[in-house]
Amino acid sequence: GYGTIPWSEFVAVFRTMSFNDPLVIEARPWDGVAWQVMLGEMNLLFENADRLQPVRLGERLHPKPS
């Protein structure tokens, strides 16, 4: 995911609910990409949320040397 939302936790809780309505993500596509790209990334997020590793945005942009 992008930003600071704990997506793996969100998806884990979301999957425990019997939610059958549309899900609304109020965000604009980043870097001017088409909305289809954002939709594809959201689908991948829900398919792979159990494998996500939380990373702070600053660490992703400026990783610590190993």
Distance bins in CASP14 RR format, pairs under 12 A and 6 or more apart:
PFRMAT RR
TARGET T0000
AUTHOR 0000-0000-0000
RMODE 2
METHOD distances of the structure
MODEL  1
1 7 1 0 1 0 0 0 0 0 0 0 0
1 8 0 0 0 0 1 0 0 0 0 0 0
1 10 0 0 0 0 0 1 0 0 0 0 0
1 11 0 0 0 0 0 1 0 0 0 0 0
1 25 0 0 0 0 0 1 0 0 0 0 0
1 27 0 0 0 0 0 1 0 0 0 0 0
1 30 0 0 0 0 0 1 0 0 0 0 0
1 38 0 0 0 0 0 1 0 0 0 0 0
1 41 1 0 0 1 0 0 0 0 0 0 0
1 42 0 0 0 0 1 0 0 0 0 0 0
1 44 0 0 0 0 1 0 0 0 0 0 0
1 45 1 0 0 1 0 0 0 0 0 0 0
1 46 0 0 0 0 0 1 0 0 0 0 0
1 48 0 0 0 0 0 1 0 0 0 0 0
1 49 0 0 0 0 1 0 0 0 0 0 0
1 52 1 0 0 1 0 0 0 0 0 0 0
1 53 0 0 0 0 0 1 0 0 0 0 0
1 54 0 0 0 0 1 0 0 0 0 0 0
1 55 0 0 0 0 1 0 0 0 0 0 0
1 57 0 0 0 0 1 0 0 0 0 0 0
1 60 0 0 0 0 1 0 0 0 0 0 0
2 25 0 0 0 0 0 1 0 0 0 0 0
2 27 0 0 0 0 1 0 0 0 0 0 0
2 28 0 0 0 0 0 1 0 0 0 0 0
2 29 0 0 0 0 0 1 0 0 0 0 0
2 30 1 0 0 1 0 0 0 0 0 0 0
2 31 0 0 0 0 0 1 0 0 0 0 0
2 33 0 0 0 0 0 1 0 0 0 0 0
2 38 0 0 0 0 1 0 0 0 0 0 0
2 41 0 0 0 0 1 0 0 0 0 0 0
2 42 0 0 0 0 0 1 0 0 0 0 0
2 45 0 0 0 0 1 0 0 0 0 0 0
2 52 0 0 0 0 0 1 0 0 0 0 0
2 55 0 0 0 0 0 1 0 0 0 0 0
2 57 1 0 0 1 0 0 0 0 0 0 0
2 58 0 0 0 0 0 1 0 0 0 0 0
2 60 0 0 0 0 1 0 0 0 0 0 0
2 61 0 0 0 0 0 1 0 0 0 0 0
3 27 0 0 0 0 1 0 0 0 0 0 0
3 30 0 0 0 0 1 0 0 0 0 0 0
3 54 0 0 0 0 0 1 0 0 0 0 0
3 55 0 0 0 0 1 0 0 0 0 0 0
3 56 0 0 0 0 1 0 0 0 0 0 0
3 57 1 0 1 0 0 0 0 0 0 0 0
3 58 0 0 0 0 1 0 0 0 0 0 0
3 59 0 0 0 0 0 1 0 0 0 0 0
3 60 0 0 0 0 1 0 0 0 0 0 0
3 61 0 0 0 0 0 1 0 0 0 0 0
4 10 0 0 0 0 0 1 0 0 0 0 0
4 54 0 0 0 0 1 0 0 0 0 0 0
4 55 0 0 0 0 0 1 0 0 0 0 0
4 56 1 0 0 1 0 0 0 0 0 0 0
4 57 1 0 0 1 0 0 0 0 0 0 0
4 58 0 0 0 0 1 0 0 0 0 0 0
4 59 0 0 0 0 0 1 0 0 0 0 0
4 60 0 0 0 0 0 1 0 0 0 0 0
5 11 0 0 0 0 0 1 0 0 0 0 0
5 25 0 0 0 0 1 0 0 0 0 0 0
5 26 0 0 0 0 0 1 0 0 0 0 0
5 27 0 0 0 0 1 0 0 0 0 0 0
5 42 0 0 0 0 0 1 0 0 0 0 0
5 45 0 0 0 0 0 1 0 0 0 0 0
5 49 0 0 0 0 0 1 0 0 0 0 0
5 52 0 0 0 0 0 1 0 0 0 0 0
5 54 0 0 0 0 0 1 0 0 0 0 0
5 57 0 0 0 0 0 1 0 0 0 0 0
6 12 0 0 0 0 1 0 0 0 0 0 0
6 13 0 0 0 0 1 0 0 0 0 0 0
6 14 0 0 0 0 0 1 0 0 0 0 0
6 45 0 0 0 0 0 1 0 0 0 0 0
6 49 0 0 0 0 0 1 0 0 0 0 0
6 52 0 0 0 0 1 0 0 0 0 0 0
6 53 0 0 0 0 0 1 0 0 0 0 0
6 54 1 0 0 1 0 0 0 0 0 0 0
6 55 0 0 0 0 0 1 0 0 0 0 0
6 56 0 0 0 0 0 1 0 0 0 0 0
7 13 0 0 0 0 0 1 0 0 0 0 0
7 14 0 0 0 0 1 0 0 0 0 0 0
7 25 0 0 0 0 0 1 0 0 0 0 0
7 41 0 0 0 0 0 1 0 0 0 0 0
7 42 0 0 0 0 1 0 0 0 0 0 0
7 44 0 0 0 0 0 1 0 0 0 0 0
7 45 1 0 1 0 0 0 0 0 0 0 0
7 46 0 0 0 0 1 0 0 0 0 0 0
7 47 0 0 0 0 0 1 0 0 0 0 0
7 48 0 0 0 0 1 0 0 0 0 0 0
7 49 1 0 0 1 0 0 0 0 0 0 0
7 50 0 0 0 0 0 1 0 0 0 0 0
7 51 0 0 0 0 0 1 0 0 0 0 0
7 52 1 0 0 1 0 0 0 0 0 0 0
7 53 0 0 0 0 0 1 0 0 0 0 0
7 54 0 0 0 0 1 0 0 0 0 0 0
7 55 0 0 0 0 0 1 0 0 0 0 0
8 14 0 0 0 0 0 1 0 0 0 0 0
8 15 0 0 0 0 0 1 0 0 0 0 0
8 45 0 0 0 0 1 0 0 0 0 0 0
8 46 0 0 0 0 0 1 0 0 0 0 0
8 48 0 0 0 0 1 0 0 0 0 0 0
8 49 1 0 1 0 0 0 0 0 0 0 0
8 50 1 0 0 1 0 0 0 0 0 0 0
8 51 0 0 0 0 1 0 0 0 0 0 0
8 52 1 0 1 0 0 0 0 0 0 0 0
8 53 0 0 0 0 1 0 0 0 0 0 0
8 54 1 0 0 1 0 0 0 0 0 0 0
8 55 0 0 0 0 0 1 0 0 0 0 0
9 15 0 0 0 0 0 1 0 0 0 0 0
9 16 0 0 0 0 0 1 0 0 0 0 0
9 49 0 0 0 0 1 0 0 0 0 0 0
9 50 0 0 0 0 0 1 0 0 0 0 0
9 52 0 0 0 0 1 0 0 0 0 0 0
9 54 0 0 0 0 1 0 0 0 0 0 0
10 16 0 0 0 0 0 1 0 0 0 0 0
10 17 0 0 0 0 0 1 0 0 0 0 0
10 23 0 0 0 0 0 1 0 0 0 0 0
10 25 0 0 0 0 0 1 0 0 0 0 0
10 42 0 0 0 0 0 1 0 0 0 0 0
10 45 0 0 0 0 1 0 0 0 0 0 0
10 46 0 0 0 0 1 0 0 0 0 0 0
10 49 1 0 0 1 0 0 0 0 0 0 0
10 52 0 0 0 0 0 1 0 0 0 0 0
10 54 0 0 0 0 0 1 0 0 0 0 0
11 17 0 0 0 0 0 1 0 0 0 0 0
11 19 0 0 0 0 0 1 0 0 0 0 0
11 23 0 0 0 0 0 1 0 0 0 0 0
11 42 0 0 0 0 0 1 0 0 0 0 0
11 43 0 0 0 0 0 1 0 0 0 0 0
11 44 0 0 0 0 0 1 0 0 0 0 0
11 45 1 0 0 1 0 0 0 0 0 0 0
11 46 1 0 1 0 0 0 0 0 0 0 0
11 47 0 0 0 0 1 0 0 0 0 0 0
11 48 0 0 0 0 1 0 0 0 0 0 0
11 49 1 1 0 0 0 0 0 0 0 0 0
11 50 1 0 0 1 0 0 0 0 0 0 0
11 51 0 0 0 0 0 1 0 0 0 0 0
11 52 0 0 0 0 1 0 0 0 0 0 0
12 46 0 0 0 0 0 1 0 0 0 0 0
12 49 1 0 0 1 0 0 0 0 0 0 0
12 50 1 0 0 1 0 0 0 0 0 0 0
12 51 0 0 0 0 0 1 0 0 0 0 0
12 52 0 0 0 0 1 0 0 0 0 0 0
13 19 0 0 0 0 0 1 0 0 0 0 0
13 49 0 0 0 0 0 1 0 0 0 0 0
14 21 0 0 0 0 0 1 0 0 0 0 0
14 23 0 0 0 0 1 0 0 0 0 0 0
14 25 0 0 0 0 0 1 0 0 0 0 0
14 42 0 0 0 0 0 1 0 0 0 0 0
14 45 0 0 0 0 0 1 0 0 0 0 0
14 46 0 0 0 0 1 0 0 0 0 0 0
14 49 0 0 0 0 1 0 0 0 0 0 0
15 23 0 0 0 0 0 1 0 0 0 0 0
15 46 0 0 0 0 1 0 0 0 0 0 0
15 47 0 0 0 0 0 1 0 0 0 0 0
15 49 0 0 0 0 1 0 0 0 0 0 0
15 50 0 0 0 0 1 0 0 0 0 0 0
17 23 0 0 0 0 0 1 0 0 0 0 0
19 46 0 0 0 0 0 1 0 0 0 0 0
22 42 0 0 0 0 0 1 0 0 0 0 0
23 39 0 0 0 0 0 1 0 0 0 0 0
23 42 0 0 0 0 1 0 0 0 0 0 0
23 43 0 0 0 0 0 1 0 0 0 0 0
23 45 0 0 0 0 0 1 0 0 0 0 0
23 46 0 0 0 0 1 0 0 0 0 0 0
24 42 0 0 0 0 0 1 0 0 0 0 0
25 35 0 0 0 0 0 1 0 0 0 0 0
25 38 0 0 0 0 1 0 0 0 0 0 0
25 39 0 0 0 0 1 0 0 0 0 0 0
25 40 0 0 0 0 0 1 0 0 0 0 0
25 41 0 0 0 0 0 1 0 0 0 0 0
25 42 1 0 0 1 0 0 0 0 0 0 0
25 43 0 0 0 0 0 1 0 0 0 0 0
25 45 0 0 0 0 1 0 0 0 0 0 0
25 46 0 0 0 0 0 1 0 0 0 0 0
26 38 0 0 0 0 0 1 0 0 0 0 0
27 33 0 0 0 0 0 1 0 0 0 0 0
27 35 0 0 0 0 0 1 0 0 0 0 0
27 38 1 0 0 1 0 0 0 0 0 0 0
27 39 0 0 0 0 0 1 0 0 0 0 0
27 41 0 0 0 0 0 1 0 0 0 0 0
27 42 0 0 0 0 1 0 0 0 0 0 0
28 34 0 0 0 0 0 1 0 0 0 0 0
28 35 0 0 0 0 1 0 0 0 0 0 0
28 37 0 0 0 0 0 1 0 0 0 0 0
28 38 0 0 0 0 1 0 0 0 0 0 0
29 35 1 0 1 0 0 0 0 0 0 0 0
29 36 0 0 0 0 1 0 0 0 0 0 0
29 37 1 0 0 1 0 0 0 0 0 0 0
29 38 1 0 1 0 0 0 0 0 0 0 0
29 39 0 0 0 0 1 0 0 0 0 0 0
29 40 0 0 0 0 0 1 0 0 0 0 0
29 41 0 0 0 0 1 0 0 0 0 0 0
29 42 0 0 0 0 0 1 0 0 0 0 0
30 37 0 0 0 0 1 0 0 0 0 0 0
30 38 1 0 0 1 0 0 0 0 0 0 0
30 41 0 0 0 0 1 0 0 0 0 0 0
31 37 0 0 0 0 1 0 0 0 0 0 0
31 38 0 0 0 0 0 1 0 0 0 0 0
31 41 0 0 0 0 0 1 0 0 0 0 0
32 38 0 0 0 0 1 0 0 0 0 0 0
33 39 0 0 0 0 0 1 0 0 0 0 0
33 40 0 0 0 0 0 1 0 0 0 0 0
33 41 0 0 0 0 1 0 0 0 0 0 0
34 40 0 0 0 0 0 1 0 0 0 0 0
34 41 0 0 0 0 0 1 0 0 0 0 0
35 41 0 0 0 0 0 1 0 0 0 0 0
35 42 0 0 0 0 0 1 0 0 0 0 0
36 42 0 0 0 0 0 1 0 0 0 0 0
36 43 0 0 0 0 0 1 0 0 0 0 0
37 43 0 0 0 0 0 1 0 0 0 0 0
37 44 0 0 0 0 0 1 0 0 0 0 0
38 44 0 0 0 0 0 1 0 0 0 0 0
38 45 0 0 0 0 0 1 0 0 0 0 0
39 45 0 0 0 0 0 1 0 0 0 0 0
39 46 0 0 0 0 0 1 0 0 0 0 0
40 46 0 0 0 0 1 0 0 0 0 0 0
40 47 0 0 0 0 1 0 0 0 0 0 0
40 48 0 0 0 0 0 1 0 0 0 0 0
41 47 0 0 0 0 0 1 0 0 0 0 0
41 48 0 0 0 0 0 1 0 0 0 0 0
42 48 0 0 0 0 0 1 0 0 0 0 0
42 49 0 0 0 0 0 1 0 0 0 0 0
43 49 0 0 0 0 0 1 0 0 0 0 0
44 51 0 0 0 0 0 1 0 0 0 0 0
44 52 0 0 0 0 0 1 0 0 0 0 0
45 51 0 0 0 0 0 1 0 0 0 0 0
45 52 1 0 0 1 0 0 0 0 0 0 0
46 52 0 0 0 0 0 1 0 0 0 0 0
53 59 0 0 0 0 0 1 0 0 0 0 0
53 60 0 0 0 0 0 1 0 0 0 0 0
54 60 0 0 0 0 0 1 0 0 0 0 0
55 61 0 0 0 0 1 0 0 0 0 0 0
55 62 0 0 0 0 0 1 0 0 0 0 0
55 63 0 0 0 0 1 0 0 0 0 0 0
55 64 0 0 0 0 0 1 0 0 0 0 0
56 62 0 0 0 0 0 1 0 0 0 0 0
56 63 0 0 0 0 0 1 0 0 0 0 0
56 64 0 0 0 0 0 1 0 0 0 0 0
57 63 0 0 0 0 0 1 0 0 0 0 0
58 64 0 0 0 0 0 1 0 0 0 0 0
59 65 0 0 0 0 0 1 0 0 0 0 0
END
